Amino acid sequence: MNLANLKTKRAQGGFTIVELLIVIVVIGILAAIVIVAYNGVTTKANDSADAANAQSLDKVAEAVNADLSTGYPWGNSDATLKTAFNADSTTTSIPQGLGVIYIASTGAAPSYASANTAAASKNYYVKVCSAAAPNSTGLNVYYPKRSDSSVQVIKAGTGCN
């Protein structure tokens, strides 16, 4: 081999193992940053969606109370409560895909075992304040806040204690 051939071979050479390792490490660090940022954004978006859905249920309850003058939605089971929410279906009803889970007036606030479980199925706990119809005081709508694993509440009317 002469000097010209050696220079040509050296110019055609690939990356060294050290250069490849540095590139792989940099790509790994960037991927880790993106994954952490994505999870934070997703959690905030889910929190906003859960709060908006709970506010929708609150608005439906207020509309039922105003339109029918029979008080806030009332029931003693999931099915009867859902029927009460949809009582004035000509003007308002529970948004498509949302569900309500009944909590008695003496029941405690719910504890979401996993904040993702209830919200993923779009079911929201509703505590009826009055033990008998008409429900003139109001109700509480509970929803999970995933970012800190707490349970939030929106009160329709005066709400429950």
Helices and strands as residue ranges (DSSP letters): H 3-11, H 17-68, H 78-85, E 99-103, H 115-120, E 123-128, E 138-145, E 150-157
